Amino acid sequence: MNDEEMQGMLMGLLPTPAYLFGAIIFGIVGFVAYRFGKKTARTKTKWLGVAMMFYPYVIGSDTRLLYAVGVLLCVAMYVYRNE
């Protein structure tokens, strides 16, 4: 294996900038939701915040899946905002 093949293989393992941006944004939103849920004793909001903080580690490097799950968790938080 030459250097160009090795570099191409390693570049394929790195996440895209869109993935990094989404992971950071959803992580921040999850942290805020966790703090809010803990402060107001809303358990669903708290656990949805925990899920938002840690799901990018489970998803892998699929950017579309990252955004789809993030939007679904945001919708779930909106639905359970008063519970």
Order of alpha helices (4+ residues) and beta strands (2+ residues): alpha-alpha-alpha-alpha
